[in-house]
Amino acid sequence: MKISTELVYLFFIALIISCSSSERTTQNIQLYDGYTSIFPNIETSDELELISKSLVLINNLTFYNSYLYLDSTITDLDLKARDVSDNAFMMSTINKTSSGTGTIIGINGNVVSLLTAAHIVSYSDTLITYYSQDGKLTDYIESIMIKKRQNIYSNLPEGGRLKLIAYDDKTDIAIVGNSFNDINSIRFPIFNFKLGHAEDLNWGDFVYVFGYPMHNKMVTRGIVSLPNKDNLDNFYVDALINRGSSGGIVLALRGETSKLELIGIVSSVPAEKVYVLSPNNPTRELNLLPGTIYEGEMTIEKLDGIRYGIGKIVSAEAIRTFLEENESKLANQGHILNLD
């Protein structure tokens, strides 16, 4: 009987210690309201797949009339008094192309609206270059390019033609869209996730980055650097961003709810311009051996070398402000947006 009593006594002591330990553990748990810097420990594949279906590939083709002036003495003031073709040494038509990513954030009747980066779809009406002397630019014009026509295409149905509805070159945000005869042919679901707050980001927070790098729909990941670096709350990520990723959406997991939130769009990556001599042989493929001397005609090409792993992101705050400032303009053209 004595042994039994001692066992019961020890059992109650163990029970009390266990409850006390459990209570202390529960009290120490705190819900985190920011974004997580921990690799996701929850299943997000379904959400990521749904988000990916809202992405649209955007291609921009813009044509310019180009005028080259040899040994020019023409200034900006002279252009107001004469036609740009006067005294032009050479005239030609050239084109500038770009590609990027748009996300469907509004479907109102037959009108579809996409969020993207302005630099993909907004090209200047006039581009002027000036001669330099002793390393400094002069007032004398070397060339003028005047926009002739711009076509914005996508992989949406009915030819996928898009119109530039609203844009801001400073913040690099744009809305493009169009109306479609058969809205049921738009098999791209609307993006239906919350517009978050980039101001809540911290160093090392984890993000997903969606886009069309090199025309391939992809998702990658990265971590945040330099959060809240300016008054627009823009930031940087180390994700592997390539050509075509511009305009792609960036999402983070809110710690308290583990919900994905849109915290920005891809704006740019650093690039280094490199000039190279290239054989001018458009009719047939060349098979040149290293070390051999090429005696044909050469041309100069300018290449952009991307510095991978440094991506600038336009913040959710900048997007929210842009949408608020353009709300009336967008609504008047039938673009009712879904982001809150």
Disulfide bonds with the S-S distance in Angstrom:
none
